[in-house]
Amino acid sequence: MGRKRKGTHFIWLDCDEVFTYPFLISGRRLISQMKMGQKIHMHWMSMWKNFRWYRNDKKSVWSNLYKDFIVCDSSDYKLITDVFCEPRTQGPNNKQNRIFLPAKKGAVMHLQFVNWNNYKLKQAWRMCQEIARIGEKSSYINRKYFYTYFENFSILKKINKQWIKHIPEKYVRRLDIDTSSYWKQRFKFFFKKESIHKFEQLNIWHISELNDLFFEIEGRRPSLNLMSKLNIYLFFILENFRLIKRNIINL
């Protein structure tokens, strides 16, 4: 649709993402200097359980992330979708077309983790979808989504106040709304089409809304078998060992 309107530059943001204030000042000038095919990569900041704090671990999967948010379009660029979502921008990412923007000139705040309970339910939904739509095994999914429920001793950093001064306080207060009823209805409809037993070995039943739904459908609480518990426990030990190893190396 953008191309039909002769658009030349595309900015890709999800509804839970927002630019920091410095980019509002210099963004238009930076974009106008781009050459065809170039992409601007920006720091993708994971705001953690609070709008004013973000993950700042050296080795966390949620820290030190850069994404291609802006592209100066090329007619050769195409969008290639996968099972769950589209790529961030159209076209390939390589050294030749990449422009890294320093955080002081602009970054993107990812607000998904501010509403923590909603985040947990969303990840549980994706875990179920990978089994229903792709046929993955529960043990593989539990490991893949391990950081959904294991925060790996998160280290946080307070965001520069100047970076968020353009966002009205009323929007900040709305971030942590209760979405549990929405997710419960969505899961209830899903489990009418898919047997809930298929997902019992997923590590998602610590979420009270899902645990109660399982009881409502089956008349009992979900139970992980010995192999599932062992798989999760061993991976937990492995991650702690990796953490201790990193700390020793840093010392």
C-alpha positions as CSV (number, residue, x, y, z in Angstrom):
1,M,0.0,0.0,0.0
2,G,2.9,2.3,0.8
3,R,4.5,1.6,-2.6
4,K,1.2,2.4,-4.4
5,R,1.3,5.8,-2.8
6,K,4.9,6.2,-4.0
7,G,6.4,5.8,-0.5
8,T,10.2,5.8,-0.4
9,H,10.9,5.2,3.3
10,F,9.2,2.8,5.7
11,I,9.2,2.8,9.5
12,W,8.3,-0.5,11.1
13,L,7.0,-0.3,14.7
14,D,4.7,-2.6,16.6
15,C,1.9,-1.2,18.8
16,D,4.0,-1.9,21.9
17,E,7.1,0.1,20.7
18,V,7.9,3.8,20.8
19,F,10.8,6.0,19.8
20,T,12.8,7.8,22.4
21,Y,12.7,11.6,22.4
22,P,16.1,12.2,20.8
23,F,14.9,10.5,17.6
24,L,12.0,12.9,17.3
25,I,14.5,15.7,17.1
26,S,16.9,14.2,14.5
27,G,14.9,11.4,12.9
28,R,13.7,13.2,9.8
29,R,17.1,14.5,9.0
30,L,18.7,11.1,9.4
31,I,16.1,9.4,7.3
32,S,16.4,12.0,4.5
33,Q,20.2,11.1,4.3
34,M,19.6,7.4,3.6
35,K,20.4,5.9,0.3
36,M,18.2,3.3,-1.5
37,G,18.4,-0.1,0.2
38,Q,19.9,1.2,3.5
39,K,18.4,0.3,6.9
40,I,18.7,2.1,10.2
41,H,19.2,-0.3,13.1
42,M,18.4,1.0,16.6
43,H,18.8,-0.2,20.1
44,W,15.7,-2.3,21.0
45,M,15.3,-1.6,24.7
46,S,13.3,-4.1,26.8
47,M,11.5,-2.0,29.4
48,W,11.2,-4.4,32.3
49,K,8.0,-4.5,34.5
50,N,8.2,-0.7,34.7
51,F,8.2,2.0,32.1
52,R,11.3,3.7,33.5
53,W,13.6,0.7,33.7
54,Y,15.1,-1.6,31.0
55,R,17.2,-4.8,30.9
56,N,20.9,-4.0,30.9
57,D,22.5,-7.5,31.3
58,K,25.7,-8.2,29.4
59,K,24.6,-11.7,28.3
60,S,20.7,-11.6,28.5
61,V,18.6,-12.5,25.5
62,W,16.6,-9.3,26.3
63,S,19.6,-6.9,26.3
64,N,21.9,-5.3,23.8
65,L,19.5,-5.9,21.0
66,Y,19.5,-4.0,17.7
67,K,16.7,-4.2,15.1
68,D,16.2,-2.8,11.6
69,F,13.3,-0.4,12.2
70,I,13.7,1.9,9.1
71,V,14.4,1.1,5.5
72,C,14.9,3.3,2.4
73,D,12.9,1.1,0.1
74,S,14.3,-0.8,-2.9
75,S,12.1,-2.4,-5.6
76,D,14.1,-5.6,-5.1
77,Y,13.1,-5.9,-1.5
78,K,10.4,-8.3,-0.5
79,L,8.7,-9.4,2.7
80,I,9.2,-13.1,3.5
81,T,6.8,-14.3,6.2
82,D,7.2,-17.3,8.5
83,V,4.6,-19.2,10.5
84,F,4.0,-16.6,13.2
85,C,5.1,-13.1,12.0
86,E,6.7,-11.0,9.4
87,P,10.4,-9.9,9.5
88,R,11.0,-6.4,10.9
89,T,11.6,-4.7,7.5
90,Q,11.5,-5.8,3.9
91,G,14.7,-7.0,2.2
92,P,17.9,-8.6,3.5
93,N,20.1,-7.3,6.4
94,N,23.8,-7.2,5.7
95,K,26.9,-5.1,6.3
96,Q,26.5,-3.2,3.1
97,N,23.0,-1.7,3.9
98,R,23.3,-1.5,7.7
99,I,23.4,1.9,9.6
100,F,23.8,1.6,13.4
101,L,22.3,4.5,15.3
102,P,23.8,5.3,18.7
103,A,21.3,5.2,21.5
104,K,21.9,8.9,22.4
105,K,20.5,9.8,18.9
106,G,17.5,7.5,19.2
107,A,16.3,4.1,20.4
108,V,13.1,2.1,20.4
109,M,11.5,1.2,23.7
110,H,9.8,-2.2,23.7
111,L,6.9,-2.1,26.2
112,Q,5.9,-5.8,26.0
113,F,7.4,-6.7,29.4
114,V,5.9,-3.7,31.3
115,N,2.6,-5.6,31.6
116,W,4.2,-8.7,33.0
117,N,1.1,-10.9,33.4
118,N,0.0,-10.2,29.9
119,Y,3.5,-11.0,28.6
120,K,3.4,-14.4,30.4
121,L,0.1,-15.3,28.9
122,K,1.2,-14.1,25.4
123,Q,4.3,-16.3,25.6
124,A,2.2,-19.3,26.7
125,W,-0.1,-18.7,23.7
126,R,2.9,-18.8,21.4
127,M,4.2,-22.0,23.0
128,C,0.8,-23.7,22.4
129,Q,0.7,-22.5,18.8
130,E,4.1,-24.0,18.1
131,I,2.8,-27.4,19.1
132,A,-0.6,-27.0,17.4
133,R,0.6,-25.5,14.1
134,I,4.2,-26.9,13.8
135,G,4.0,-30.1,15.8
136,E,7.1,-29.3,18.0
137,K,7.7,-31.4,21.1
138,S,6.9,-30.0,24.6
139,S,10.5,-30.6,25.8
140,Y,11.9,-28.5,22.9
141,I,9.3,-25.7,23.5
142,N,10.0,-25.6,27.2
143,R,13.7,-25.0,26.5
144,K,13.1,-22.5,23.7
145,Y,10.9,-20.4,25.9
146,F,12.9,-20.9,29.0
147,Y,13.5,-17.1,29.5
148,T,9.7,-16.5,29.6
149,Y,9.7,-17.8,33.2
150,F,13.4,-17.7,34.2
151,E,14.6,-14.1,34.3
152,N,18.3,-15.0,34.8
153,F,18.8,-12.6,37.7
154,S,17.9,-9.5,35.7
155,I,20.1,-6.4,35.9
156,L,18.1,-3.2,35.2
157,K,19.1,0.4,34.3
158,K,17.0,3.5,34.7
159,I,16.2,5.2,31.4
160,N,17.3,8.8,30.8
161,K,14.3,11.0,31.8
162,Q,14.9,13.2,28.7
163,W,14.3,10.1,26.5
164,I,10.6,9.7,27.7
165,K,9.6,13.3,28.2
166,H,7.4,13.3,25.1
167,I,5.1,10.5,26.4
168,P,2.1,11.8,28.4
169,E,1.7,10.3,31.9
170,K,-1.8,9.0,31.1
171,Y,-0.5,6.6,28.5
172,V,2.1,5.3,31.0
173,R,-0.6,4.4,33.5
174,R,-2.6,2.5,30.9
175,L,0.3,0.1,30.1
176,D,-0.5,-2.3,32.9
177,I,-4.2,-3.0,32.3
178,D,-5.7,-6.4,33.3
179,T,-6.0,-8.5,30.1
180,S,-6.5,-11.9,31.9
181,S,-10.2,-12.2,30.9
182,Y,-9.3,-11.7,27.2
183,W,-6.6,-14.4,27.3
184,K,-8.8,-16.8,29.3
185,Q,-11.6,-16.5,26.6
186,R,-9.0,-16.9,23.8
187,F,-7.5,-20.0,25.4
188,K,-10.9,-21.5,26.2
189,F,-11.9,-21.2,22.5
190,F,-8.6,-22.6,21.5
191,F,-8.9,-25.7,23.8
192,K,-12.4,-26.4,22.3
193,K,-10.6,-27.0,19.0
194,E,-7.4,-28.6,20.4
195,S,-7.3,-31.2,23.2
196,I,-5.9,-29.5,26.3
197,H,-4.0,-32.8,27.0
198,K,-1.7,-32.1,24.1
199,F,-0.3,-29.1,26.0
200,E,-0.2,-30.5,29.6
201,Q,3.6,-31.0,29.5
202,L,4.3,-27.4,28.6
203,N,5.7,-25.3,31.5
204,I,2.8,-22.8,31.4
205,W,0.5,-24.0,34.2
206,H,2.2,-21.9,36.9
207,I,0.1,-19.1,35.4
208,S,-3.0,-19.0,37.5
209,E,-5.5,-18.2,34.7
210,L,-4.4,-21.2,32.7
211,N,-4.2,-23.5,35.8
212,D,-7.8,-22.6,36.7
213,L,-8.9,-23.1,33.1
214,F,-7.4,-26.6,33.0
215,F,-9.3,-27.4,36.2
216,E,-12.5,-26.0,34.7
217,I,-12.1,-28.2,31.7
218,E,-10.7,-31.4,33.2
219,G,-11.8,-31.3,36.8
220,R,-8.2,-31.7,38.0
221,R,-5.0,-29.7,38.1
222,P,-2.3,-30.2,35.3
223,S,0.6,-32.3,36.2
224,L,4.1,-32.5,34.5
225,N,5.4,-36.0,34.1
226,L,8.9,-37.0,35.5
227,M,10.7,-36.4,32.1
228,S,9.2,-32.9,31.7
229,K,10.2,-32.0,35.3
230,L,13.7,-33.4,34.8
231,N,14.1,-31.6,31.5
232,I,13.2,-28.2,33.1
233,Y,15.3,-28.9,36.2
234,L,18.4,-29.8,34.3
235,F,18.1,-26.8,32.0
236,F,17.7,-24.6,35.1
237,I,20.9,-26.0,36.6
238,L,22.7,-25.5,33.2
239,E,21.7,-21.8,33.0
240,N,22.8,-21.2,36.6
241,F,26.2,-22.9,35.8
242,R,26.5,-20.6,32.8
243,L,25.8,-17.6,35.0
244,I,28.4,-18.6,37.6
245,K,30.9,-19.2,34.9
246,R,30.3,-15.7,33.4
247,N,30.6,-14.1,36.8
248,I,33.9,-15.9,37.4
249,I,35.3,-14.8,34.0
250,N,34.2,-11.2,34.7
251,L,36.0,-11.2,38.0
